[in-house]
Amino acid sequence: MSAPMTRPLQPASSSRSEAGLPRFRWLKSKLIGAALTVYALVTLYPLLWLFISALKTNEEFFSRPFGLPSHWNWSNFSRAWEVAEMGRAYVNSFFVTILSLILTLVLGALSGYVLSRFQFRGKLLVMGVFMLGMLIPIHSTLVPLFILMNKIHILNTYAALIMPYTAFELPIAIFICVAYMNSFPKEVEEAAQIDGSGYWGIFFRMMLPLALPALATVGILAFLRYWNDFSFALVFMSDPKLKTLPLSLSVFATGYSTDYKLTMAAMALAVIPTIIVYLIFQEQVMKGMTAGAVKG
Amino acid sequence: MTSMRTRSFIAIGLLPTLGIFIFFVIVPIVWSAYYGFFDWKGIGPMKFIGLNNYAEVLQDPLFWKSFKNNLLIVAASVFGQVPIALLLSLVLLKNGWFQKFIRASIFMPMVLSSVVVGIIWGYIYHPQIGVLNFLLDSLGLGSWKMQWLSDPSVSMYAIMVPIIWLNVGPYLVMFIAALQNIPSEIDDAAQIDGAHGSRKLFSIKLPMIWDTIKVAVVLCISGSLKAFDLIYVMTGGGPAHSTELLASYMYNNTFSIYRFGYGSAVSTMIVVISLIMVAGSQYLMKSKK
């Protein structure tokens, strides 16, 4: 490891007095803390290395892979931006992600409301269909979806990503919304009904604002999935003008490009939005992705 | 009392969602089972060939090799991610800033695009300029240097490391949540009875979170099918198909050599296999206790 590890460790804050000598317990907690720090640094290191390497020259990249750059080449970023046509890829990724997000949130919240607050025939069947959908491995649909979208002529349009993204994210969105809305007391709607609001009024004025925390979880999860998706973009978008960010990066992976500093700079530029989202919403991301993994 | 107004609201609330979901998730699956009966290049006429595609899938040793590689990833997940996450969860239980920082660091790779992860690890493993071989050299272990990704005998194992590195996070969060759910009275009772350390771990903590561990194992199975992106970026399924997975086998057979009928048959097989594996694992988990 390059950085010296002198992180102050948290004192053992065990309130209960357990067996064992205090000295030994203190040493043990220090050791565990040190081991954890090393583990965390090893996990973070590849990302750190990415940002440091993005500022190096190609010579430095292989002669001193662990060192800092002798000169910070900020121009690598602007070069990478041009070479990989990242401006266009950013715009594409942005539009696809935002449009899919809106569709997912609106449909997920509305269907979640219906499934949580109304009793009707076929409700179990509908829930069952969504449940079944979550068992289908996403990659097994690459070929059939390609054929389907080819037939209806939407390959190589934004819709070729927006529709499948939304379709695959909807079950998780609905289940998170239903679970959250089920916890609202009945009085919420009764009050609104007395005010004379119809179902739409209740939905927009009561359910949506109340369900905001659940929608935030759904939104963060969906954002990360859409922004990072590779396989759908790879198969459904062959027009270079429509490439999303992960696709534009994969150009560097094929081995034709040996310009390491540019590859690193391009990747650094691509991960910045997700890192920012993660830094702000850590807790929600961790809880949401875990719940998403369990359900999906 | 389902009035007309209520009924139409239910319909408007559900039909668009169901429509999109069924059209883009369920229909393709059913269709691909059907296309699997044809010899078809993606364009031009389709020739009905009965069960030939399906028979060929089952007889292709490469398909079984891909399946075996998928199972290897399941094994790596069950014996890699789960124990690592369990161990970490035991020492990261408290909610102090230090524990939170470590948890967040461990989870971080999950938010990166798999393309980025793949390229980074590609550089780490690179035989000439890779960080790993550089590190081995500087530690005087030059003889351990390898062509990590281009030697068919080690490539599959080399792929497992980033998969484990990537996926420890969610399991860690699951286990921490489960451990924090153990009522403190039980802990106190054990304390009074004189149970400490490992005794407490094996007779109280582990049995109390056993259900969560089961869920984690089922997750490893369904998650193994998702490694396509990483494989595509790092090795493309090579060298000599040593890292081929079911999904990359399907991709290569469909989009590299334009056998859409055959690719459809493979997709159908993947759906069947994964449903069997998930159902089987849940059955096993239920009957064990």
Contacts between the chains, C-beta under 8 A, distances in Angstrom:
chain1	res1	chain2	res2	distance
A	7	B	98	7.9
A	9	B	98	6.8
A	10	B	94	8.0
A	10	B	96	4.9
A	10	B	97	7.4
A	10	B	98	4.4
A	10	B	99	7.7
A	13	B	94	7.1
A	13	B	96	7.1
A	16	B	191	7.1
A	18	B	191	7.7
A	18	B	196	6.5
A	19	B	196	5.5
A	20	B	196	7.9
A	32	B	91	5.1
A	33	B	98	6.9
A	36	B	88	7.6
A	36	B	91	6.5
A	36	B	92	7.2
A	36	B	98	8.0
A	36	B	102	5.0
A	37	B	102	7.3
A	39	B	88	7.4
A	39	B	102	7.4
A	39	B	106	7.2
A	40	B	101	7.1
A	40	B	102	4.7
A	40	B	105	3.9
A	40	B	106	6.4
A	41	B	105	7.8
A	43	B	105	5.3
A	43	B	106	5.4
A	43	B	108	6.6
A	43	B	109	6.8
A	43	B	165	6.9
A	44	B	105	5.1
A	44	B	108	6.5
A	46	B	109	7.8
A	46	B	120	4.9
A	46	B	121	7.5
A	46	B	124	7.1
A	47	B	108	6.8
A	47	B	109	7.9
A	47	B	112	7.4
A	47	B	120	8.0
A	49	B	120	7.5
A	49	B	131	7.3
A	50	B	116	7.6
A	50	B	120	6.0
A	61	B	129	7.1
A	62	B	128	7.5
A	62	B	129	4.0
A	65	B	129	7.5
A	65	B	131	5.0
A	65	B	134	5.4
A	66	B	131	7.5
A	66	B	134	7.8
A	107	B	16	6.1
A	107	B	17	4.6
A	107	B	20	7.2
A	108	B	17	7.6
A	110	B	12	8.0
A	110	B	13	4.8
A	110	B	17	7.3
A	111	B	13	5.7
A	111	B	14	5.6
A	111	B	17	4.3
A	111	B	18	8.0
A	113	B	13	6.6
A	114	B	9	7.4
A	114	B	10	5.4
A	114	B	13	3.7
A	114	B	14	5.5
A	115	B	14	7.6
A	118	B	6	7.1
A	118	B	9	7.9
A	118	B	10	5.6
A	120	B	2	6.3
A	120	B	7	7.6
A	120	B	10	5.6
A	126	B	14	6.5
A	126	B	18	6.7
A	129	B	18	7.2
A	129	B	21	7.4
A	129	B	22	7.2
A	129	B	26	7.4
A	130	B	21	6.8
A	132	B	26	7.8
A	133	B	21	6.1
A	133	B	25	4.9
A	133	B	26	6.8
A	135	B	222	7.7
A	135	B	274	7.4
A	135	B	275	6.2
A	135	B	278	6.0
A	136	B	25	6.4
A	136	B	29	6.3
A	136	B	271	6.2
A	136	B	274	7.8
A	137	B	222	7.1
A	137	B	225	4.2
A	137	B	226	7.3
A	137	B	247	7.8
A	137	B	270	6.4
A	137	B	271	7.0
A	137	B	274	4.8
A	138	B	226	7.1
A	139	B	225	6.2
A	139	B	226	7.0
A	139	B	228	4.9
A	139	B	247	4.0
A	139	B	250	7.6
A	139	B	270	7.4
A	140	B	29	7.5
A	140	B	225	7.6
A	140	B	247	7.3
A	140	B	250	7.4
A	140	B	267	4.8
A	140	B	268	8.0
A	140	B	270	4.0
A	140	B	271	4.9
A	140	B	274	7.1
A	141	B	25	6.9
A	141	B	28	5.2
A	141	B	29	6.6
A	141	B	32	7.9
A	141	B	267	7.0
A	142	B	247	7.5
A	142	B	250	7.1
A	142	B	251	6.6
A	142	B	254	7.8
A	142	B	267	7.3
A	143	B	32	6.2
A	143	B	250	6.3
A	143	B	254	4.9
A	143	B	260	6.9
A	143	B	263	4.3
A	143	B	264	5.7
A	143	B	266	7.5
A	143	B	267	4.8
A	144	B	28	3.4
A	144	B	29	6.4
A	144	B	31	5.4
A	144	B	32	3.6
A	144	B	35	7.3
A	144	B	264	6.3
A	144	B	267	5.7
A	145	B	24	6.8
A	145	B	28	4.9
A	146	B	254	7.8
A	146	B	255	8.0
A	147	B	28	7.5
A	147	B	31	7.0
A	147	B	32	7.4
A	147	B	35	6.6
A	147	B	42	7.7
A	147	B	260	6.4
A	147	B	264	7.3
A	148	B	24	7.7
A	148	B	27	6.8
A	148	B	28	5.1
A	148	B	31	6.5
A	150	B	42	7.8
A	163	B	20	6.5
A	163	B	24	5.4
A	164	B	24	5.2
A	166	B	20	6.1
A	166	B	24	7.9
A	167	B	20	5.1
A	167	B	21	5.2
A	167	B	23	7.4
A	167	B	24	3.6
A	167	B	25	5.1
A	168	B	24	7.7
A	168	B	25	6.4
A	170	B	17	5.9
A	170	B	20	7.0
A	170	B	21	5.4
A	171	B	21	7.2
A	174	B	17	7.3
A	198	B	5	7.5
A	199	B	5	7.6
A	199	B	6	7.4
A	199	B	9	4.4
A	200	B	9	7.6
A	224	B	111	5.6
A	227	B	113	7.4
A	228	B	111	7.7
A	228	B	112	7.2
A	228	B	113	3.9
A	228	B	114	6.9
A	230	B	113	6.6
A	230	B	114	5.7
A	230	B	115	5.2
A	230	B	229	4.5
A	230	B	232	7.5
A	230	B	233	7.6
A	231	B	228	5.8
A	231	B	229	5.6
A	231	B	232	7.5
A	231	B	247	7.9
A	234	B	232	7.4
A	235	B	251	7.7
A	235	B	255	6.9
A	245	B	113	7.3
A	246	B	113	4.7
A	246	B	114	7.7
A	246	B	115	4.3
A	246	B	116	7.8
A	247	B	115	7.9
A	249	B	113	7.3
A	249	B	115	4.9
A	249	B	116	6.7
A	249	B	119	6.9
A	250	B	115	5.2
A	250	B	233	6.2
A	252	B	119	6.3
A	253	B	115	6.8
A	253	B	118	6.4
A	253	B	119	5.1
A	253	B	122	6.6
A	253	B	233	4.8
A	253	B	234	7.8
A	260	B	123	7.3
A	260	B	129	7.4
A	263	B	119	6.6
A	267	B	116	5.0
A	267	B	119	6.2
A	267	B	120	7.4
A	270	B	113	6.7
A	270	B	116	6.6
A	271	B	112	5.8
A	271	B	113	7.0
A	271	B	116	5.6
A	274	B	111	4.9
A	274	B	112	6.6
A	274	B	113	7.4
A	275	B	111	7.3
A	277	B	111	7.3
A	278	B	108	6.7
A	278	B	111	4.7
A	282	B	104	5.1
A	282	B	107	7.9
A	285	B	107	7.5
A	285	B	110	7.9
A	285	B	111	6.4
A	286	B	103	7.1
A	286	B	104	7.2
A	286	B	107	5.1
A	286	B	169	7.0
A	286	B	170	8.0
A	286	B	173	5.2
A	287	B	173	6.8
A	289	B	107	7.8
A	289	B	110	5.8
A	289	B	111	8.0
A	289	B	169	7.6
A	289	B	170	5.9
A	290	B	169	7.9
A	290	B	170	4.4
A	290	B	173	4.3
A	290	B	174	5.6
A	290	B	177	7.8
A	293	B	170	4.8
A	293	B	219	6.0
A	293	B	223	7.2
A	294	B	174	7.1
A	294	B	215	6.3
A	294	B	219	6.7
